[in-house]
Amino acid sequence: MPTIAFEDLTPGRIIDLGGVKVDREEMLAFARRFDPQPFHLDEEAGRRSVLGGLAASGWFTASLWMRAYVDHVLAGSTSQGSPGGREFAWPAPVYPDDVLHCRLEVLAARRSRSRPRLGLVDITGTAHRRDPDVEGGEECVLRLTFTGFFGTRD
């Protein structure tokens, strides 16, 4: 039986998705396969770029967040997928060995008019890198806002 259903995803709820360390080899393998831009593959090209060093593809960063979301929410839920989103931002680069802290916030939740056993949940997901040089001690490296479909308990 699922432990998380539509009724549990109330506006304002924040769910900690845990931390993940960026593995250099995994980051490079992803870049070679899916985003082979020089600053994702080569140290020197990264240093010459606006990123300031070898940096992860934003899509890799998003996939790390997605894995945390699956592990902490979706795998034990009534999830029915997603119709998409409206925001996808990478406000700061991610580097090998960074430790990212992932979380989500429920912005809004409503039942479907046409399918009352289905709820639509608006979610903002974020990943932050711990950074003592930034106000608040962490820097946002990923922000995405989307809608998730979740089945109801009744």
Backbone as JSON, one array per atom type, in Angstrom:
{
  "sequence": "MPTIAFEDLTPGRIIDLGGVKVDREEMLAFARRFDPQPFHLDEEAGRRSVLGGLAASGWFTASLWMRAYVDHVLAGSTSQGSPGGREFAWPAPVYPDDVLHCRLEVLAARRSRSRPRLGLVDITGTAHRRDPDVEGGEECVLRLTFTGFFGTRD",
  "N": [[0.84, -1.18, 0.0], [0.6, 2.21, -0.87], [2.46, 4.82, 0.72], [2.36, 7.55, 0.43], [-0.04, 9.71, -0.71], [-2.31, 11.71, -2.71], [-3.72, 13.24, -0.76], [-1.81, 13.66, 1.19], [-0.11, 15.55, 0.26], [-0.05, 18.5, 0.85], [-0.49, 22.04, 0.4], [2.37, 24.01, 1.05], [3.79, 22.05, 2.35], [6.98, 20.72, 2.91], [9.37, 18.54, 1.72], [12.17, 16.79, 2.57], [14.62, 15.59, 0.49], [17.04, 14.54, 0.83], [20.67, 14.21, 0.56], [23.14, 14.27, -2.06], [26.17, 13.24, -3.45], [28.12, 14.56, -6.04], [29.35, 12.57, -8.43], [32.29, 12.4, -10.17], [33.05, 10.68, -12.38], [30.59, 9.56, -13.11], [29.24, 11.9, -13.8], [30.78, 12.75, -16.01], [30.38, 10.57, -17.76], [27.64, 10.82, -18.24], [27.65, 13.32, -19.55], [29.2, 12.74, -21.84], [27.45, 11.01, -23.14], [24.94, 12.38, -23.32], [25.14, 15.22, -23.3], [27.42, 16.53, -24.71], [29.07, 18.95, -24.48], [31.99, 21.03, -24.54], [32.72, 22.22, -21.97], [31.57, 20.49, -20.19], [33.04, 18.26, -20.39], [35.82, 18.62, -20.35], [38.45, 19.77, -18.37], [40.09, 22.1, -18.85], [38.64, 23.46, -20.86], [36.37, 23.95, -19.37], [37.39, 25.71, -17.41], [37.97, 27.91, -19.03], [35.47, 28.73, -19.7], [32.34, 30.44, -18.85], [31.54, 29.04, -16.69], [33.65, 28.42, -15.05], [35.05, 26.11, -14.48], [35.29, 22.52, -14.85], [32.1, 21.47, -15.33], [28.94, 20.09, -14.37], [26.41, 18.89, -16.58], [23.32, 20.57, -16.77], [21.17, 18.93, -17.11], [22.07, 16.56, -16.05], [22.28, 17.3, -13.37], [19.56, 17.72, -12.88], [18.73, 15.09, -13.18], [19.88, 13.88, -10.96], [18.39, 15.1, -8.93], [15.87, 14.09, -9.64], [16.21, 11.35, -9.15], [16.46, 11.37, -6.36], [13.91, 12.29, -5.72], [12.3, 10.19, -6.67], [13.24, 8.12, -4.97], [12.55, 9.07, -2.38], [9.89, 9.89, -2.47], [8.18, 9.21, -4.84], [8.44, 6.37, -5.26], [7.06, 5.18, -3.17], [4.4, 5.93, -3.46], [1.22, 7.16, -4.77], [1.71, 8.02, -7.3], [1.03, 9.12, -10.6], [2.43, 10.01, -12.74], [3.35, 12.92, -14.73], [2.19, 15.91, -16.25], [3.93, 17.83, -17.08], [5.86, 20.9, -16.77], [6.62, 24.3, -15.72], [8.84, 25.78, -15.1], [12.33, 25.7, -15.28], [15.43, 25.87, -14.08], [18.91, 26.57, -13.84], [20.61, 28.06, -11.75], [23.27, 28.22, -10.84], [26.5, 26.75, -11.41], [27.35, 23.23, -11.17], [29.8, 21.18, -9.72], [32.29, 18.51, -9.89], [32.27, 16.37, -7.07], [30.77, 18.1, -5.51], [28.34, 18.41, -2.93], [25.0, 18.0, -2.97], [21.96, 19.22, -1.69], [18.74, 18.12, -1.72], [15.29, 19.0, -2.13], [11.71, 19.32, -1.92], [8.86, 21.42, -2.4], [5.45, 21.69, -1.81], [3.31, 23.52, -3.7], [0.63, 23.94, -4.49], [-2.49, 22.15, -4.5], [-5.01, 20.22, -6.0], [-8.09, 18.59, -6.78], [-8.77, 16.69, -9.7], [-11.21, 17.76, -11.98], [-12.43, 16.22, -13.95], [-11.58, 13.67, -13.34], [-12.12, 12.59, -10.45], [-10.73, 10.95, -8.64], [-8.16, 11.55, -8.93], [-5.45, 13.64, -8.17], [-3.96, 16.84, -8.7], [-0.84, 18.14, -8.26], [1.07, 20.9, -7.61], [4.46, 21.5, -7.67], [7.57, 22.66, -6.43], [10.85, 21.89, -6.98], [14.1, 21.79, -5.6], [17.69, 22.01, -5.63], [20.47, 22.45, -3.63], [23.76, 23.63, -3.09], [26.02, 23.32, -0.5], [27.56, 26.16, 0.72], [29.69, 28.15, 2.29], [30.42, 30.73, 1.66], [28.26, 32.01, 0.65], [25.35, 33.9, 1.33], [23.3, 32.64, 3.86], [24.45, 30.18, 3.65], [24.14, 28.29, 1.65], [23.84, 27.57, -1.86], [21.62, 27.86, -4.51], [21.34, 25.5, -7.06], [19.67, 24.25, -8.77], [16.36, 24.61, -9.87], [13.08, 23.7, -10.26], [9.76, 23.72, -11.44], [6.75, 22.06, -11.48], [3.89, 20.0, -12.34], [2.48, 17.28, -10.66], [0.78, 14.19, -10.98], [-1.28, 12.52, -8.72], [-2.8, 9.72, -7.24], [-5.81, 9.48, -5.29], [-6.73, 8.57, -1.9], [-9.3, 7.74, -1.43]],
  "CA": [[0.0, 0.0, 0.0], [1.4, 3.44, -0.93], [2.5, 5.62, 1.95], [2.09, 8.95, 0.1], [-1.12, 9.89, -1.67], [-2.67, 13.1, -2.95], [-4.13, 13.9, 0.48], [-0.62, 13.96, 2.0], [0.68, 16.59, -0.4], [-0.77, 19.72, 1.12], [0.29, 23.24, 0.12], [3.3, 24.42, 2.11], [4.59, 20.92, 2.83], [8.34, 20.6, 2.4], [9.89, 17.19, 1.91], [13.62, 16.68, 2.41], [14.95, 14.46, -0.37], [18.38, 14.07, 1.17], [21.84, 14.74, -0.12], [23.81, 13.42, -3.05], [27.5, 13.73, -3.86], [28.3, 14.52, -7.49], [30.43, 11.67, -8.79], [32.95, 12.91, -11.38], [32.98, 9.74, -13.5], [29.19, 9.47, -13.52], [28.97, 13.18, -14.44], [31.43, 12.73, -17.33], [29.7, 9.57, -18.59], [26.38, 11.43, -18.66], [27.96, 14.36, -20.53], [29.61, 12.09, -23.1], [26.28, 10.37, -23.77], [23.75, 13.21, -23.53], [25.37, 16.67, -23.39], [28.87, 16.58, -24.9], [29.65, 20.27, -24.66], [33.36, 20.98, -24.0], [32.85, 22.56, -20.55], [31.09, 19.35, -19.4], [33.92, 17.13, -20.66], [37.23, 18.93, -20.3], [38.8, 20.74, -17.31], [40.57, 23.36, -19.4], [37.5, 24.12, -21.51], [35.51, 24.44, -18.29], [38.03, 26.89, -16.82], [37.86, 29.03, -19.98], [34.05, 29.08, -19.88], [31.72, 31.22, -17.78], [31.28, 28.13, -15.57], [34.81, 28.49, -14.18], [35.65, 24.8, -14.25], [34.52, 21.39, -15.35], [30.78, 21.58, -14.68], [27.93, 19.1, -14.75], [25.27, 19.28, -17.39], [22.13, 20.84, -15.98], [20.29, 17.76, -17.19], [22.61, 15.61, -15.07], [21.85, 17.8, -12.06], [18.13, 17.41, -12.78], [18.55, 13.64, -13.0], [20.19, 13.59, -9.56], [17.2, 15.5, -8.16], [14.79, 13.16, -9.96], [16.46, 10.1, -8.44], [16.12, 11.6, -4.95], [12.44, 12.41, -5.69], [11.79, 8.82, -6.78], [13.59, 7.35, -3.78], [11.92, 9.57, -1.16], [8.46, 10.18, -2.63], [7.41, 8.5, -5.86], [8.44, 4.9, -5.15], [6.08, 4.76, -2.18], [3.26, 6.85, -3.59], [0.18, 6.9, -5.77], [2.07, 8.83, -8.47], [0.52, 8.74, -11.91], [3.2, 10.72, -13.76], [3.33, 14.38, -14.74], [1.94, 16.49, -17.57], [4.99, 18.78, -17.41], [6.14, 21.98, -15.83], [6.67, 25.66, -16.23], [10.11, 26.41, -14.78], [13.51, 24.85, -15.2], [16.52, 26.82, -13.98], [20.19, 26.18, -13.27], [21.18, 29.37, -11.41], [24.7, 28.15, -10.53], [27.06, 25.49, -11.88], [27.62, 22.1, -10.27], [31.13, 20.66, -9.99], [32.55, 17.19, -9.3], [32.41, 16.27, -5.61], [29.79, 18.91, -4.78], [27.27, 17.69, -2.23], [23.76, 18.73, -3.2], [20.85, 18.91, -0.8], [17.53, 18.19, -2.55], [14.02, 19.07, -1.42], [10.57, 19.78, -2.71], [7.8, 22.14, -1.69], [4.14, 21.63, -2.45], [2.78, 24.87, -3.88], [-0.84, 23.9, -4.58], [-3.03, 20.81, -4.75], [-6.44, 20.26, -6.34], [-8.6, 17.38, -7.42], [-9.17, 16.82, -11.1], [-12.67, 17.84, -12.17], [-12.88, 15.12, -14.81], [-11.2, 12.4, -12.7], [-12.07, 12.96, -9.02], [-9.8, 10.11, -7.87], [-6.82, 11.99, -9.3], [-5.1, 14.97, -7.71], [-2.88, 17.55, -9.38], [-0.02, 18.77, -7.22], [2.11, 21.78, -8.13], [5.65, 21.26, -6.86], [8.87, 23.24, -6.76], [11.98, 21.11, -6.52], [15.36, 22.53, -5.58], [18.93, 21.41, -5.16], [21.38, 23.48, -3.13], [25.12, 23.25, -2.72], [26.48, 24.0, 0.71], [28.6, 27.14, 0.36], [29.8, 29.11, 3.39], [30.64, 32.07, 1.14], [26.98, 32.53, 0.18], [24.42, 34.22, 2.41], [22.46, 31.5, 4.18], [25.27, 28.98, 3.69], [23.95, 27.38, 0.52], [23.57, 28.21, -3.14], [20.69, 27.09, -5.34], [21.92, 25.08, -8.33], [18.58, 23.72, -9.6], [14.99, 24.92, -9.45], [12.11, 23.28, -11.26], [8.38, 23.77, -10.98], [5.98, 21.18, -12.35], [2.68, 19.41, -11.77], [2.48, 15.83, -10.55], [-0.52, 13.52, -10.8], [-1.28, 11.54, -7.63], [-4.08, 9.13, -6.93], [-6.35, 9.76, -3.97], [-6.94, 7.37, -1.07], [-10.72, 7.29, -1.44]],
  "C": [[0.89, 1.25, 0.0], [1.34, 4.23, 0.37], [2.22, 7.09, 1.69], [1.04, 8.99, -1.0], [-1.42, 11.39, -1.8], [-2.97, 13.85, -1.65], [-2.95, 14.31, 1.37], [0.18, 15.15, 1.47], [-0.06, 17.91, -0.33], [0.11, 20.95, 0.86], [1.12, 23.68, 1.34], [4.16, 23.29, 2.63], [5.94, 20.91, 2.13], [8.83, 19.19, 2.72], [11.39, 17.2, 1.59], [13.91, 15.43, 1.59], [16.37, 13.97, -0.16], [19.48, 14.7, 0.33], [22.42, 13.73, -1.1], [25.14, 14.07, -3.41], [27.64, 13.53, -5.36], [29.55, 13.69, -7.8], [31.01, 12.1, -10.15], [32.78, 11.97, -12.57], [31.55, 9.58, -14.02], [28.79, 10.74, -14.29], [29.54, 13.2, -15.86], [30.75, 11.74, -18.27], [28.37, 10.13, -19.11], [26.64, 12.46, -19.76], [28.36, 13.75, -21.87], [28.41, 11.55, -23.86], [25.21, 11.38, -24.18], [24.01, 14.71, -23.73], [26.86, 16.95, -23.57], [29.43, 17.96, -25.26], [31.02, 20.29, -23.97], [33.47, 21.26, -22.51], [32.28, 21.5, -19.62], [32.05, 18.16, -19.49], [35.4, 17.37, -20.35], [37.51, 20.03, -19.28], [39.19, 22.1, -17.88], [39.45, 24.13, -20.1], [36.54, 24.68, -20.46], [36.08, 25.69, -17.64], [37.9, 28.11, -17.72], [36.42, 29.51, -20.15], [33.55, 29.95, -18.72], [31.45, 30.36, -16.54], [32.46, 28.05, -14.61], [35.48, 27.17, -13.88], [34.79, 23.73, -14.88], [33.19, 21.35, -14.6], [29.83, 20.53, -15.23], [26.93, 19.72, -15.7], [24.1, 19.56, -16.45], [21.17, 19.65, -15.99], [20.77, 16.66, -16.25], [22.17, 16.02, -13.67], [20.38, 17.49, -11.84], [17.9, 15.92, -12.56], [18.91, 13.21, -11.58], [19.0, 13.94, -8.67], [16.08, 14.49, -8.38], [14.97, 11.84, -9.23], [16.1, 10.24, -6.96], [14.6, 11.67, -4.77], [11.81, 11.02, -5.78], [12.03, 8.06, -5.49], [12.81, 7.78, -2.54], [10.42, 9.82, -1.27], [7.78, 9.21, -3.58], [7.34, 7.0, -5.67], [7.42, 4.39, -4.16], [4.82, 5.61, -2.26], [2.24, 6.36, -4.61], [0.44, 7.68, -7.05], [1.52, 8.24, -9.76], [1.23, 9.5, -13.03], [3.03, 12.23, -13.64], [3.02, 14.87, -16.14], [2.99, 17.51, -17.98], [5.11, 19.88, -16.39], [6.22, 23.32, -16.51], [7.96, 26.4, -15.88], [11.2, 25.36, -14.7], [14.69, 25.78, -15.19], [17.73, 26.18, -13.31], [20.92, 27.47, -12.9], [22.67, 29.37, -11.07], [25.23, 26.79, -11.01], [27.27, 24.48, -10.76], [28.94, 21.48, -10.7], [31.3, 19.26, -9.39], [32.79, 17.33, -7.79], [31.54, 17.24, -4.82], [28.82, 17.98, -4.07], [26.03, 18.57, -2.35], [22.7, 18.26, -2.22], [19.56, 19.16, -1.6], [16.29, 18.26, -1.67], [12.93, 19.46, -2.39], [9.61, 20.52, -1.8], [6.53, 22.03, -2.5], [3.57, 23.05, -2.5], [1.26, 24.91, -3.84], [-1.26, 22.46, -4.85], [-4.53, 20.94, -5.01], [-6.84, 18.93, -6.97], [-8.96, 17.67, -8.87], [-10.69, 16.87, -11.18], [-13.18, 16.64, -12.96], [-12.57, 13.74, -14.23], [-11.05, 12.65, -11.22], [-11.16, 12.1, -8.16], [-8.33, 10.45, -8.19], [-6.6, 13.41, -8.81], [-3.96, 15.53, -8.53], [-2.14, 18.35, -8.33], [1.07, 19.6, -7.89], [3.28, 21.77, -7.15], [6.8, 22.11, -7.36], [9.94, 22.36, -6.14], [13.24, 21.96, -6.58], [16.51, 21.62, -5.17], [19.85, 22.56, -4.79], [22.73, 22.87, -2.81], [25.47, 24.01, -1.45], [27.65, 24.91, 0.33], [28.68, 28.2, 1.45], [30.02, 30.54, 2.92], [29.36, 32.74, 0.64], [26.09, 32.81, 1.38], [23.47, 33.05, 2.63], [23.21, 30.18, 4.16], [25.04, 27.98, 2.58], [23.54, 28.15, -0.71], [22.67, 27.31, -3.97], [21.36, 26.78, -6.68], [20.87, 24.51, -9.28], [17.25, 24.16, -9.0], [14.07, 24.51, -10.59], [10.72, 23.3, -10.64], [7.53, 22.99, -11.99], [4.72, 20.7, -11.63], [2.83, 17.9, -11.77], [1.06, 15.33, -10.39], [-0.37, 12.49, -9.69], [-2.68, 11.03, -7.41], [-4.49, 9.48, -5.5], [-6.51, 8.45, -3.19], [-8.36, 6.86, -1.16], [-11.16, 6.8, -2.79]]
}
